[in-house]
Amino acid sequence: MKNFISVHDVTDINALVKKALAYKADPFKDRLLGADKRVGLLFLNPSLRTRLSTQVAAKNLGMEAIVFNVDKEGWALEFEEGAIMSGNTVEHVKDAAPILGQYFDILCIRTFPSLNNREDDYSEMYIHQFIKYAGVPVISLESATLHPLQSLTDIITIQENWKNINRKPKIVLTWAPHIKPLPQCVANSFAQWMNAWGEAEFVITHPEDYELAETFTKGATITHDQNAALENADFVYVKNWSTYTDYGKMYENDPSWMLTEEKMTITNQAKVMHCLPVRRNIELSDEILDGPHSLVSKEAGNRVWAAQAVLSEILMDKK
């Protein structure tokens, strides 16, 4: 594995999941793999689980992890080629990234979309510029359109909790209300990985006008009828996202889209997933989050093993 930006960087999803679960069973079995290696974690936006799980994963492999919060501790970076830097940006990525490539063996980047300009966000310029200039492998800790470590974690969690070998699980990605427009990253990424994995009946449900980019959803069944989608579901993944066509908007905050215990009665005793953080009693009810259906905490715990599997793949490729 040269970089980890999307599912397209993975040759065998099931093999990567198997590796992650092997690390969960024995976290320190490759404790010397990353000896004398450094991973740099650059955050242009804040993080909790992504930052800490990646640090723990690196430590399990013997690596030193160094965190740098660019938005708080560093110069404002310029990413446009040929920019006349007469504004707020102080340092160009083509000057910063090669230096970081000398400091680190692997570089991890986290950035969010602006939700103002779809063309700019979906170009993934920030992360592609780091790949272009750093000269070392780059791992996405979430980008403008995707969150691959989260999606790998989600498949790990599903495989752990699906024991029926006689049929594929029915997995539903459902839109949820929120108080503000959120990026499409997690939803895009989950759809992309589900379709590439191909080992589930995959359904996406959302209100009208909340379609995601077909690039990521092609292959899924898509419906505006949440109850129809939930019927006989085995796993329900809950997430808010803003509009794609009229970009970055939130037209409604309909509370009827919040998942509740009453809605769960039409599922196949489904397990409920969410990437966190979650707005309780807006996106998901307390009764779901604190009840027996919830995999949310276990899912978050699996972030370590997803990161460890990816770091391991890159380290072995560099040997």
C-alpha positions as CSV (number, residue, x, y, z in Angstrom):
1,M,0.0,0.0,0.0
2,K,1.5,3.3,-1.2
3,N,-1.1,5.7,0.3
4,F,-4.5,5.3,2.0
5,I,-6.9,7.9,0.7
6,S,-9.9,5.8,-0.4
7,V,-11.1,2.2,-0.9
8,H,-9.2,2.2,-4.2
9,D,-5.9,1.9,-2.3
10,V,-7.0,-1.4,-0.9
11,T,-6.5,-4.6,-3.0
12,D,-8.4,-6.9,-0.6
13,I,-10.9,-5.5,1.9
14,N,-11.4,-8.7,3.7
15,A,-7.7,-9.4,4.1
16,L,-7.3,-5.9,5.6
17,V,-10.2,-6.5,8.0
18,K,-8.7,-9.9,9.0
19,K,-5.4,-8.1,9.7
20,A,-7.1,-5.5,11.8
21,L,-8.9,-8.2,13.9
22,A,-5.6,-10.0,14.3
23,Y,-4.2,-6.9,15.9
24,K,-7.3,-6.6,18.1
25,A,-6.5,-10.1,19.4
26,D,-2.8,-9.4,19.8
27,P,-2.0,-5.7,19.6
28,F,1.7,-5.9,20.1
29,K,2.5,-8.8,17.8
30,D,4.3,-6.5,15.4
31,R,5.7,-4.1,18.0
32,L,9.1,-3.9,16.2
33,L,7.7,-3.3,12.7
34,G,7.7,0.5,13.2
35,A,10.8,0.7,15.4
36,D,12.8,3.9,14.7
37,K,10.0,5.2,12.4
38,R,8.0,8.4,12.8
39,V,4.4,9.2,11.7
40,G,3.3,12.8,11.5
41,L,-0.3,13.6,12.2
42,L,-1.3,16.9,10.7
43,F,-4.7,18.3,11.7
44,L,-6.2,21.2,9.8
45,N,-9.4,20.5,11.8
46,P,-10.0,19.1,15.3
47,S,-10.3,15.4,16.1
48,L,-10.8,13.1,19.1
49,R,-11.1,9.4,18.0
50,T,-9.1,9.8,14.8
51,R,-6.1,11.4,16.5
52,L,-6.0,9.2,19.6
53,S,-6.7,5.9,17.8
54,T,-3.9,6.6,15.3
55,Q,-1.5,7.5,18.0
56,V,-2.3,4.3,19.9
57,A,-2.0,2.2,16.7
58,A,1.4,3.7,15.9
59,K,2.6,3.0,19.4
60,N,1.5,-0.6,19.1
61,L,3.7,-0.9,16.1
62,G,6.7,0.7,17.8
63,M,6.4,4.0,15.9
64,E,6.7,7.5,17.3
65,A,3.6,9.6,16.6
66,I,4.0,13.4,16.5
67,V,0.8,15.6,16.3
68,F,0.7,19.0,14.8
69,N,-2.5,21.1,14.8
70,V,-2.0,23.3,11.8
71,D,-5.1,25.3,12.4
72,K,-3.8,26.4,15.8
73,E,0.0,26.0,15.9
74,G,1.2,26.5,12.4
75,W,1.3,29.0,9.6
76,A,-1.8,29.3,7.4
77,L,-1.0,27.2,4.3
78,E,-1.5,28.0,0.7
79,F,-2.5,25.2,-1.7
80,E,-3.2,26.8,-5.0
81,E,-0.5,26.5,-7.7
82,G,0.8,29.8,-8.9
83,A,-0.8,31.7,-6.0
84,I,0.2,35.3,-5.3
85,M,0.5,35.0,-1.6
86,S,-0.6,38.5,-0.6
87,G,-3.4,37.4,1.7
88,N,-3.6,35.5,4.9
89,T,-1.6,32.4,3.8
90,V,2.0,32.5,4.9
91,E,3.6,29.2,3.6
92,H,2.9,27.2,0.5
93,V,2.4,23.5,0.7
94,K,5.1,22.9,-1.9
95,D,7.6,24.4,0.6
96,A,6.1,22.8,3.8
97,A,5.3,19.3,2.5
98,P,8.9,18.3,1.4
99,I,10.2,19.3,4.8
100,L,7.6,17.2,6.5
101,G,8.6,14.3,4.2
102,Q,12.1,14.6,5.6
103,Y,10.9,14.6,9.2
104,F,8.4,11.7,8.9
105,D,8.2,8.2,7.3
106,I,4.5,8.4,7.0
107,L,2.3,11.6,6.9
108,C,-1.3,11.6,8.0
109,I,-3.6,14.5,7.0
110,R,-7.0,15.6,8.3
111,T,-9.0,18.3,6.7
112,F,-12.7,19.2,6.2
113,P,-14.6,20.7,3.3
114,S,-15.5,24.3,3.2
115,L,-19.1,23.4,2.1
116,N,-19.0,26.6,0.1
117,N,-17.6,25.5,-3.2
118,R,-18.3,21.9,-4.3
119,E,-15.8,22.0,-7.2
120,D,-13.0,23.0,-4.9
121,D,-14.0,20.5,-2.1
122,Y,-14.4,17.6,-4.4
123,S,-11.1,18.2,-6.2
124,E,-9.4,17.1,-2.9
125,M,-6.7,19.6,-3.6
126,Y,-5.4,19.7,0.0
127,I,-4.6,16.0,0.3
128,H,-3.4,15.6,-3.3
129,Q,-1.0,18.5,-2.8
130,F,0.6,16.7,0.2
131,I,0.8,13.5,-1.8
132,K,2.4,15.4,-4.7
133,Y,5.1,17.2,-2.6
134,A,5.8,15.2,0.6
135,G,7.6,12.3,-1.0
136,V,6.4,9.8,1.7
137,P,3.2,7.8,2.0
138,V,0.1,9.8,3.0
139,I,-2.9,8.5,5.0
140,S,-6.2,10.4,5.0
141,L,-7.5,11.0,8.5
142,E,-10.6,12.5,6.8
143,S,-10.6,14.6,3.7
144,A,-13.1,16.9,2.0
145,T,-15.1,14.0,0.5
146,L,-14.0,10.8,2.3
147,H,-13.2,9.2,5.6
148,P,-11.5,5.8,4.7
149,L,-10.3,4.9,8.2
150,Q,-13.8,5.3,9.5
151,S,-15.2,3.1,6.7
152,L,-12.7,0.4,7.3
153,T,-13.6,0.5,11.0
154,D,-17.2,0.1,10.0
155,I,-16.6,-3.0,8.0
156,I,-14.5,-4.5,10.8
157,T,-17.4,-3.8,13.2
158,I,-20.0,-5.4,10.9
159,Q,-17.9,-8.5,10.3
160,E,-17.4,-8.9,14.0
161,N,-21.1,-8.8,14.6
162,W,-22.4,-10.8,11.7
163,K,-22.3,-14.5,12.2
164,N,-24.9,-15.7,9.7
165,I,-22.9,-17.5,6.9
166,N,-26.1,-18.4,5.0
167,R,-27.0,-14.9,3.7
168,K,-25.6,-11.4,3.3
169,P,-26.6,-8.8,5.9
170,K,-28.9,-6.0,5.0
171,I,-27.2,-2.7,5.8
172,V,-29.0,0.6,5.8
173,L,-27.3,4.1,5.7
174,T,-29.9,6.5,6.9
175,W,-29.8,10.3,7.0
176,A,-30.5,11.9,10.4
177,P,-31.4,15.4,11.5
178,H,-28.8,17.8,12.8
179,I,-28.6,21.4,13.9
180,K,-26.3,22.5,11.1
181,P,-25.1,21.3,7.7
182,L,-22.4,18.6,7.9
183,P,-20.0,17.3,5.3
184,Q,-20.9,14.3,3.1
185,C,-17.5,12.7,3.9
186,V,-18.6,9.8,6.1
187,A,-21.7,9.0,4.1
188,N,-19.7,9.1,0.8
189,S,-17.0,6.9,2.2
190,F,-19.4,4.4,3.8
191,A,-21.3,4.1,0.5
192,Q,-18.0,3.7,-1.5
193,W,-16.7,1.0,0.8
194,M,-20.0,-0.9,1.0
195,N,-20.3,-1.0,-2.8
196,A,-16.7,-2.1,-3.2
197,W,-17.0,-4.7,-0.5
198,G,-20.0,-6.2,-2.2
199,E,-20.9,-8.6,0.7
200,A,-24.1,-6.9,1.8
201,E,-27.6,-5.8,0.6
202,F,-26.9,-2.1,0.8
203,V,-29.7,0.5,1.0
204,I,-29.4,4.3,1.4
205,T,-32.4,6.3,2.7
206,H,-32.7,10.1,3.0
207,P,-35.2,12.9,2.4
208,E,-35.6,14.3,-1.1
209,D,-32.8,16.7,-2.2
210,Y,-30.2,14.9,0.0
211,E,-28.8,12.7,-2.8
212,L,-25.1,11.9,-2.6
213,A,-22.7,11.9,-5.5
214,E,-23.4,8.9,-7.7
215,T,-19.6,8.3,-7.9
216,F,-19.9,6.9,-4.3
217,T,-23.5,5.5,-4.3
218,K,-23.7,3.6,-7.6
219,G,-24.7,0.1,-6.8
220,A,-26.8,0.9,-3.7
221,T,-30.6,0.9,-3.5
222,I,-31.7,4.4,-2.7
223,T,-35.1,5.4,-1.3
224,H,-36.8,8.4,0.4
225,D,-39.0,6.0,2.4
226,Q,-37.1,5.4,5.7
227,N,-39.5,2.8,7.0
228,A,-39.3,0.7,3.8
229,A,-35.5,0.9,4.0
230,L,-35.4,-0.2,7.6
231,E,-37.6,-3.2,7.1
232,N,-35.6,-6.4,8.0
233,A,-32.4,-4.4,8.3
234,D,-29.5,-6.1,10.1
235,F,-27.4,-3.0,10.6
236,V,-28.4,0.7,10.5
237,Y,-25.8,3.3,10.0
238,V,-27.0,6.7,11.1
239,K,-25.4,9.9,9.8
240,N,-26.4,13.5,8.8
241,W,-25.1,15.1,5.7
242,S,-25.8,18.3,3.8
243,T,-27.0,18.7,0.3
244,Y,-24.8,17.9,-2.7
245,T,-26.6,19.4,-5.7
246,D,-27.3,22.8,-4.1
247,Y,-24.1,22.3,-2.2
248,G,-23.7,22.4,1.6
249,K,-27.2,23.3,2.5
250,M,-29.7,22.0,5.1
251,Y,-33.2,22.4,3.9
252,E,-34.9,20.7,6.8
253,N,-34.4,19.4,10.3
254,D,-37.3,17.0,10.4
255,P,-37.2,15.1,13.7
256,S,-39.2,12.3,12.3
257,W,-36.0,11.0,10.6
258,M,-34.4,10.4,14.0
259,L,-34.0,6.7,14.7
260,T,-36.0,5.5,17.7
261,E,-36.9,2.2,19.4
262,E,-40.3,2.3,17.7
263,K,-38.6,2.4,14.3
264,M,-36.3,-0.4,15.3
265,T,-39.3,-2.8,15.6
266,I,-39.5,-3.2,11.8
267,T,-35.8,-4.2,11.5
268,N,-34.3,-7.6,12.1
269,Q,-33.2,-6.6,15.6
270,A,-30.7,-4.4,13.8
271,K,-27.4,-3.2,15.3
272,V,-27.0,0.6,15.2
273,M,-23.8,2.4,14.2
274,H,-22.7,6.0,14.2
275,C,-19.2,7.4,13.6
276,L,-19.4,9.9,16.6
277,P,-19.6,12.6,17.8
278,V,-23.4,12.4,18.0
279,R,-26.0,14.9,18.9
280,R,-28.1,13.0,21.4
281,N,-31.9,13.1,20.9
282,I,-31.3,15.0,17.6
283,E,-29.5,12.4,15.4
284,L,-30.1,9.4,17.7
285,S,-32.3,8.9,20.8
286,D,-30.8,8.1,24.2
287,E,-32.8,4.9,24.2
288,I,-30.9,3.7,21.1
289,L,-27.5,4.9,22.1
290,D,-27.7,3.5,25.6
291,G,-29.6,0.4,24.6
292,P,-28.7,-3.1,23.4
293,H,-28.9,-2.2,19.7
294,S,-26.0,0.2,19.9
295,L,-22.6,-0.8,18.5
296,V,-21.4,2.8,18.7
297,S,-18.8,2.4,21.5
298,K,-17.5,-0.8,20.1
299,E,-17.2,0.8,16.6
300,A,-15.2,3.7,18.0
301,G,-12.9,1.2,19.8
302,N,-12.2,-0.5,16.5
303,R,-10.7,2.7,15.1
304,V,-7.3,1.6,16.7
305,W,-7.3,-1.7,14.8
306,A,-8.2,-0.1,11.5
307,A,-5.4,2.5,11.8
308,Q,-2.9,-0.2,12.9
309,A,-3.7,-2.4,9.9
310,V,-3.2,0.5,7.5
311,L,0.0,1.6,9.1
312,S,1.3,-1.9,9.0
313,E,0.5,-2.3,5.3
314,I,2.4,0.9,4.5
315,L,5.4,0.0,6.7
316,M,5.7,-3.4,5.1
317,D,5.4,-1.9,1.6
318,K,8.3,0.5,2.5
319,K,10.6,-2.4,3.5
